[in-house]
Amino acid sequence: MFARCLSIIACIAALLALPVEAAAPRENARLARYVGEFSAGDRVSTVGEDHGRLFVVVGEHPLRRRWLTLAANFPQSPDTLLLDGRALHRFDIGAIRLAQIHAGVTANIAALRAAALAARPPVEPPHRAQPDLVDLTRIVPLVKLDIRYATADNIIGMPLYDKPMAFLQRPAALALARASRMLAAQGYGLMIHDGYRPWYVTKMFWDATTPDEHGFVADPAEGSRHNRGCAVDLTLYDLKTGRAVEMTGRYDEMSPRSFADYPGGTTRQRWLRGLLRRAMEAQGFSVYADEWWHFDYRSWADYPIGNVRFGDIRATQQGSPSPQGRGWGGV
């Protein structure tokens, strides 16, 4: 009981550190249509919205804003930006990159999985913590799952998981539960896209993509924090509607919109992104700078690379002793 009281007090204290605005700003639907990336030749400009005003991002260090008007900068349509006497046209680099990757994936999914399952994770020295993976739907209140890698709706364009499930090491899962309670007080729940990822799936990513695309996927020779059960991909959903909120960029989008500090988007999108980040950081997670949705738990280095398939984690999710031995690198 005492420990639970301390947990509640900690959640309340962390909640007080969330954004000053009591609720997310309303979306300016009229101006949101003008937000995005525009290009002409080698010039790319980012247009964003801030409390009812449009701006274009200029410079790099530091970033600055140049305010825009519809009459002067968008006289034709939301898809054409007039800037310094030059017409720039809207483009979606994330969709372009996704199409390029899908076009380069030619591997047969069954053969890909068989080869990955036959391979072995890298050998590691012993780790301080024993694996203790738990099912997030049993730990995190109000959680919803949208496991893209169990479907074809992902960067590879084919299902990589056998089942739509999400696991984390127990300390990370309990921290996520605390973050969920904090966010529920503001009307939001957590929607999970990915958690623990068996090593063989990381190898499938690597083998399915061309060398030119390897910068976007984890190297199986090193493993990832997802493999260690201490990384989670997630977003927010509205508790009233049950729908995911709109962030500054799409999940797994390969574009600058994915950066945790991307300066574009709308006021509401940036506020929601900040709300998620503050709630997660208050519970010991840190955001991955290139992906606003990816958070690593602070003790990730204590755990070995895992290769246990989802169907073999059932004993753990029931609270039984952690799986040990075969399937866990270095254990």
N, C-alpha and C positions, 0 to 999 in steps of 0.2 A: 504494500500500500504506500509506504514511504517513497519507494523508488518511483511509483506511478505519479505521485504528487510532484516529485522533482521534475519528472518528464513533462507534466502539464505546465509547471512554472516555466520551464525552459522554452516550451512552445510559445507561451504568452510573451515572454521576453523577446523571443526572436520575431514574433509577429509585430511587435512594436517597432522593429527595425525595418519593416517593409516600407514601400513607397509612401510618401506623405499623402498623396491623393488617395482618398478613401475608396474610390472606385475607378475602374478603367475609364479613360476619356471616351466619349462617344465617337464613333467613326464618322468622319466627314465623307459620306458616300460620293458626293459630287466631286470632291477633289481627289479622292482615292483613285479615281480612274486615270489620273495623270501621273501617278507615282510609278517609278520603275527605271529601267536602264534604256538609254538612247545612244545610237551610234551613227557615225558617218566616217567612213574610212577607218583610220586608226584612232579616232577620237571616241571615247565612251564617257557619257555623263550620267550621273545618278540624280534623279529627281525624288525628293521626299516631301512630306507634309508635316507642318508643325503648328498645331492649334489654329487651323483654318488658313494657313499661309503655305504656299508652295516655295520650295527652294531647290537649287542645284548645288551639289557638293563641288567645291573647287579646292585645288591644292591637295597636298598629302600630309605634310608635317609642319604645322597642324592643319587639320581639316577646317575649312571655312564654308560658310553658306552665302549664297547669292540669291536674294529673293526674286521670285518670278511673279508675273501676272498672266492671267489667261489671255487677255487682249494682245499683249506684246509677244508672249512666248508660245502660246498655243492657239493661234487664230484659226487654224484649220480643223484639227481634231486632237484628241488625247494621245494619239499615236505619233504625232510629229511635233518635235520641239525646235523652235527657232531660237538660236543662240549665236550672238555675234555675227549675224547675217548669214548663218549657215543652218541648213535643215538637218536635224538628226532624227532618226526613226527608231521607234521602239523595237527592242529585240529581247529575246529570252535566252540568255546564254546557258542557263540551267537545262532547259529543254533541248537545246542544241547538243550539249555535252552528253545528255542521257541518250539521245538518238545515236550519237557516235559510238557510245559504249555498247549499246544494244546491237548495233550493226557489226561490231567486232567480236561479239560472243557467238561462237559457232559450235562449242562443245556440246556433246550429248550429256544431259543431266545425269542419267544413270551411270554412264561411264565416269563422269566427273566425280560423282559421289563415291563410287567404288574405289577409284584411285586414291581419293583423299582419306577414306577410311583405312586403306591399307598402309598409308604413310604413318610416320611416328612424329610426335611433337619434339621440339628441341629438348635436349637433356639439360636440366638445371640443378644447381645445388639445393639442399634442403631449405624449406621455407619455415618461417616462424609459426604460421597459422595453418591449421588443417582445414580443408574445404568443408563448408557447411552451407550448401546451397538450399534456399527455400523458395517456394512458389510465391510470387508477389501477390497473387490473388488471395492468398491466405493470410497475408501480413499487412498489406497496405489498404487502408479504408478507402472506399469509393473508387478504387482503381479500375481503369478500363484498358483493354488490350487492343492494339492495332498492330499486329506483328507482321510487318510487310515481307519479311524473309520467309514466311510460310506461304506466300502467294507469289504470283508473277509480277506484282506491283512493286518492283524494287530496281536498284541500279543494274542488276544483272539481267532482269527480265525473265527469271525462272524461279520457282520455289526452291529454297535451300534447306528449310526446316521441315521436319516431318509433321510437327504439330505447332499450333499457335500458342506457345507458352512463354513465360518470362520468369527467370530466376535471378537472384543475387545472393552473395554471401550474407549470412544472417546479420552481421552488424550494419552492412549497407542497406539491407532490406528494412531493418528497424529505423534507421535514419530516414529512409524514404517515407516510411509511415508517419514519422513526425512532420516531415515537410508537407505531406498530404493533409494532415490535420490543420496545419497553419493555413494552407491555401483554401481549404473548405470554408474557413471563417470569412473568406472574401468571395466565396461563390464559385470556386473553381476546383476541379479534380485533376488527377494526373492520368494521362493517356500514354501507355508504354508502347514504344515501337520495338525495342530490343533491350536485352539485359545480358545475362551470361550467354556467351556464344562458344560452342564447342570448337576446339582448334581445327578439326577437320573442315568445318564450314569456312573458316578463314582461309584454309588452303584451297577450297573450292573457288572462293572469290579470286584468289591470286591466279589459279590455273585457268579460270574462265576469261580473264581479261588480258589484253595485249600488254607488252612491256610499256607502251606509251601511257597506259592507264594505271600502272602500278603505283603511281603517286597518290591515287585516291583510295587505295585499299591497304590493309595491314599486311606486312611481310610475315608469312608463316614461320620463317627462320627465326624471328624474334618473338612471335606471339603478340597478343594485344591485351589491353586491360579488360576488354570484353571476355577474352578467354579466361581471365582470372576471376571472373564473376564480380567485378567491382566497377563496371562501367554500365551506364544505363542511357538509352536514347529515349527521350520523352517530350511531351508537350502538355499543354493545358486543354481542358475541355470545360465548357460552361455547364454547371450543375443543373441549371434550369432547362436548357435545351438538349443536353447530352451531346452536343456537337463540339468538335475541336475548334479552338479559336484560330484566328488567322494571325500568323507571325510574320516577321519581315521576309521570310523565305520559306520554301517548302522543305519538308524533311528529306534528307539525303540529296539535297540540291547541290550540284557542283558549280557554284557561282559565288561571287562576293557576298550575295545576300545571306549566305550561310554563316558568315563570320559573326562571332559573338558581339563584336563592336561595329557591325555594319551600320553606317550612319543614315541610310535611307529608310524607306518604309513610311508608315503613317505614325502619328502620335500614339494612337491606340496600340498598334503593333509593337512599337518599341517599349511601351509601358508594360505590356503583357510579357514580353521577352525579359524585361528587367524584373518583373514580379517573380517569374519562374526562377531566374538566376539567384535572386536574393533568398528565396525560400530554400533552395538547394544548398547554397553556400552556408546558410545559417546552421545546416545540419551536417557539415563536414564534407560536402562535395565541392569540386572545382570544375568550372566549365572548360571544355576544350576550345581553344581560341578560334579554330577554323569551323566549328560546328556549334551553333547556339543550342542544339538539342542534346548534346553529348556531355555527360557529367561523370567524373571519376571520383570514387570514394577515397578518402585520405589514406586508408590502409591497403590500397591495391597491391603494393609491392610485397606485402606479407604472404600473398597467396601464390601458389604455383599455377602454371598454365593448365587448364582443364580440357579434357577431351571426352567427357562423359556425355552420351546422348540424352536427350530430354527424357526418354522413356525409362532410363536407368536411374533417375534421380528420385523416384517415388518414395524410397525409404527415407530420404532426407526431408522431403516436403511434409512428411507425416511427423517429423520431429525425432526420427531415429538417429543413431550415430552417423556421422558424416561418411560418405563413401571414401575409401582409401585404396591404395594399391593401383591396380590396373586402370588405366584411363586417365591418370593424373600425372603430368610431367613432373619429375623430380620428387614424387611421393612413393 
